[in-house]
């Protein structure tokens, strides 16, 4: 799953739970730390990385 999809879906990053910059910033830091932990655990488990996007130019090059 893409990181942005995980962030929005699992952690509801679209809305802040708090009012005020300091609390909102703290929430963002906590979510970023949680995402990093999830990614580190997946890496330690040996999960495959998501395939990277192939650019239009690279598709043209490979087709030729």
MDTraj code that builds the backbone (N, CA, C; nanometers):
import mdtraj as md
import numpy as np

residues = "UNK UNK UNK UNK UNK UNK UNK UNK UNK UNK UNK UNK UNK UNK UNK UNK UNK UNK UNK UNK UNK UNK UNK UNK UNK UNK UNK UNK UNK UNK UNK UNK UNK UNK UNK UNK UNK UNK UNK UNK UNK UNK UNK UNK UNK UNK UNK UNK UNK UNK UNK UNK UNK UNK UNK UNK UNK UNK UNK UNK UNK UNK UNK UNK".split()
xyz = np.array([
    [0.0844, -0.1174, 0.0000],
    [0.0000, 0.0000, 0.0000],
    [0.0887, 0.1234, 0.0000],
    [0.0487, 0.2225, -0.0735],
    [0.1257, 0.3450, -0.0771],
    [0.1214, 0.4152, 0.0572],
    [0.2263, 0.4862, 0.0867],
    [0.2331, 0.5522, 0.2167],
    [0.1212, 0.6542, 0.2331],
    [0.0888, 0.7294, 0.1295],
    [-0.0170, 0.8290, 0.1425],
    [-0.1514, 0.7611, 0.1662],
    [-0.1758, 0.6482, 0.1001],
    [-0.3004, 0.5764, 0.1221],
    [-0.3073, 0.5248, 0.2643],
    [-0.1961, 0.4746, 0.3154],
    [-0.1939, 0.4251, 0.4524],
    [-0.2176, 0.5393, 0.5506],
    [-0.1547, 0.6514, 0.5239],
    [-0.1662, 0.7661, 0.6138],
    [-0.3090, 0.8156, 0.6202],
    [-0.3709, 0.8303, 0.5061],
    [-0.5061, 0.8841, 0.5026],
    [-0.6052, 0.7814, 0.5556],
    [-0.5921, 0.6564, 0.5144],
    [-0.6895, 0.5550, 0.5527],
    [-0.6785, 0.5106, 0.6969],
    [-0.5607, 0.4759, 0.7392],
    [-0.5442, 0.4170, 0.8717],
    [-0.5364, 0.5209, 0.9828],
    [-0.4838, 0.6365, 0.9523],
    [-0.4610, 0.7340, 1.0583],
    [-0.5437, 0.8599, 1.0442],
    [-0.6313, 0.8660, 0.9477],
    [-0.7173, 0.9815, 0.9211],
    [-0.6422, 1.1133, 0.9328],
    [-0.5437, 1.1299, 0.8449],
    [-0.4632, 1.2512, 0.8443],
    [-0.5350, 1.3688, 0.7814],
    [-0.6514, 1.3488, 0.7260],
    [-0.7194, 1.4598, 0.6602],
    [-0.7656, 1.5653, 0.7599],
    [-0.7957, 1.5263, 0.8803],
    [-0.8430, 1.6204, 0.9810],
    [-0.7609, 1.6049, 1.1078],
    [-0.7357, 1.7170, 1.1681],
    [-0.6633, 1.7143, 1.2938],
    [-0.7626, 1.6980, 1.4079],
    [-0.7209, 1.6281, 1.5069],
    [-0.8059, 1.6062, 1.6226],
    [-0.8063, 1.7276, 1.7147],
    [-0.7056, 1.8097, 1.7016],
    [-0.6856, 1.9209, 1.7944],
    [-0.6987, 2.0553, 1.7245],
    [-0.7210, 2.1583, 1.8043],
    [-0.7213, 2.2953, 1.7560],
    [-0.5941, 2.3609, 1.8071],
    [-0.5234, 2.4267, 1.7176],
    [-0.3989, 2.4912, 1.7570],
    [-0.2807, 2.4259, 1.6891],
    [-0.1847, 2.5099, 1.6547],
    [-0.0708, 2.4610, 1.5779],
    [0.0150, 2.3616, 1.6556],
    [0.0412, 2.3901, 1.7822],
    [0.1322, 2.3046, 1.8596],
    [0.0752, 2.1636, 1.8758],
    [-0.0528, 2.1553, 1.9090],
    [-0.1130, 2.0226, 1.9267],
    [-0.1259, 1.9485, 1.7942],
    [-0.1592, 2.0215, 1.6885],
    [-0.1689, 1.9592, 1.5564],
    [-0.0324, 1.9088, 1.5118],
    [0.0695, 1.9876, 1.5356],
    [0.2062, 1.9463, 1.5003],
    [0.2463, 1.8212, 1.5786],
    [0.2123, 1.8171, 1.7044],
    [0.2430, 1.6997, 1.7869],
    [0.1704, 1.5763, 1.7337],
    [0.0460, 1.5934, 1.6917],
    [-0.0277, 1.4811, 1.6339],
    [0.0412, 1.4325, 1.5064],
    [0.0857, 1.5244, 1.4214],
    [0.1531, 1.4852, 1.2977],
    [0.2831, 1.4114, 1.3270],
    [0.3564, 1.4575, 1.4272],
    [0.4802, 1.3880, 1.4642],
    [0.4514, 1.2466, 1.5153],
    [0.3473, 1.2320, 1.5938],
    [0.3106, 1.0994, 1.6442],
    [0.2707, 1.0049, 1.5328],
    [0.1932, 1.0549, 1.4371],
    [0.1518, 0.9715, 1.3246],
    [0.2720, 0.9353, 1.2378],
    [0.3622, 1.0306, 1.2166],
    [0.4826, 1.0014, 1.1373],
    [0.5670, 0.8947, 1.2055],
    [0.5790, 0.9023, 1.3364],
    [0.6554, 0.8010, 1.4098],
    [0.5880, 0.6646, 1.3978],
    [0.4556, 0.6619, 1.4067],
    [0.3834, 0.5352, 1.3945],
    [0.4010, 0.4749, 1.2557],
    [0.3971, 0.5577, 1.1529],
    [0.4167, 0.5081, 1.0164],
    [0.5571, 0.4520, 1.0010],
    [0.6558, 0.5198, 1.0579],
    [0.7934, 0.4696, 1.0499],
    [0.8083, 0.3363, 1.1215],
    [0.7405, 0.3179, 1.2332],
    [0.7453, 0.1895, 1.3045],
    [0.6827, 0.0804, 1.2188],
    [0.5688, 0.1093, 1.1571],
    [0.5020, 0.0106, 1.0712],
    [0.5928, -0.0262, 0.9543],
    [0.6565, 0.0729, 0.8943],
    [0.7458, 0.0459, 0.7815],
    [0.8684, -0.0339, 0.8251],
    [0.9229, -0.0042, 0.9432],
    [1.0403, -0.0768, 0.9928],
    [1.0051, -0.2221, 1.0220],
    [0.8894, -0.2457, 1.0806],
    [0.8463, -0.3834, 1.1095],
    [0.8257, -0.4602, 0.9794],
    [0.7660, -0.3950, 0.8796],
    [0.7468, -0.4616, 0.7501],
    [0.8818, -0.4946, 0.6874],
    [0.9786, -0.4037, 0.6999],
    [1.1122, -0.4286, 0.6459],
    [1.1802, -0.5436, 0.7180],
    [1.1670, -0.5485, 0.8511],
    [1.2278, -0.6569, 0.9279],
    [1.1623, -0.7912, 0.8979],
    [1.0329, -0.7896, 0.8660],
    [0.9634, -0.9129, 0.8303],
    [0.9968, -0.9602, 0.6896],
    [1.0630, -0.8744, 0.6124],
    [1.1005, -0.9129, 0.4765],
    [0.9905, -0.8933, 0.3750],
    [0.8946, -0.8079, 0.4038],
    [0.7872, -0.7812, 0.3077],
    [0.8443, -0.7159, 0.1830],
    [0.7843, -0.7487, 0.0705],
    [0.8274, -0.6921, -0.0563],
    [0.7869, -0.5452, -0.0638],
    [0.8715, -0.4662, -0.1282],
    [0.8388, -0.3264, -0.1498],
    [0.7379, -0.3141, -0.2631],
    [0.6595, -0.2099, -0.2590],
    [0.5645, -0.1845, -0.3667],
    [0.6417, -0.1492, -0.4932],
    [0.5924, -0.1910, -0.6090],
    [0.6634, -0.1570, -0.7328],
    [0.6603, -0.0064, -0.7562],
    [0.7690, 0.0449, -0.8097],
    [0.7744, 0.1886, -0.8367],
    [0.7069, 0.2185, -0.9694],
    [0.6672, 0.3417, -0.9845],
    [0.5996, 0.3855, -1.1052],
    [0.6984, 0.3907, -1.2208],
    [0.6538, 0.3490, -1.3381],
    [0.7355, 0.3548, -1.4585],
    [0.6935, 0.4788, -1.5356],
    [0.7884, 0.5658, -1.5671],
    [0.7561, 0.6905, -1.6365],
    [0.7143, 0.6630, -1.7805],
    [0.6492, 0.7608, -1.8409],
    [0.6047, 0.7476, -1.9796],
    [0.7242, 0.7311, -2.0731],
    [0.8313, 0.8048, -2.0475],
    [0.9502, 0.7926, -2.1319],
    [1.0137, 0.6544, -2.1201],
    [1.0141, 0.6000, -2.0016],
    [1.0718, 0.4672, -1.9851],
    [0.9860, 0.3618, -2.0540],
    [0.8543, 0.3781, -2.0496],
    [0.7658, 0.2843, -2.1221],
    [0.7909, 0.2928, -2.2721],
    [0.8092, 0.4146, -2.3236],
    [0.8400, 0.4305, -2.4664],
    [0.9723, 0.3650, -2.5013],
    [1.0718, 0.3831, -2.4164],
    [1.2039, 0.3250, -2.4398],
    [1.1965, 0.1732, -2.4392],
    [1.1224, 0.1172, -2.3438],
    [1.1123, -0.0279, -2.3347],
    [1.0304, -0.0859, -2.4503],
    [0.9348, -0.0107, -2.5012],
    [0.8519, -0.0582, -2.6119],
    [0.9287, -0.0595, -2.7441],
    [1.0288, 0.0265, -2.7552],
    [1.1039, 0.0386, -2.8827],
    [1.2080, -0.0706, -2.8955],
])
top = md.Topology()
chain = top.add_chain()
for i, resn in enumerate(residues, 1):
    res = top.add_residue(resn, chain, resSeq=i)
    for name in ("N", "CA", "C"):
        top.add_atom(name, md.element.get_by_symbol(name[0]), res)
traj = md.Trajectory(xyz[None], top)
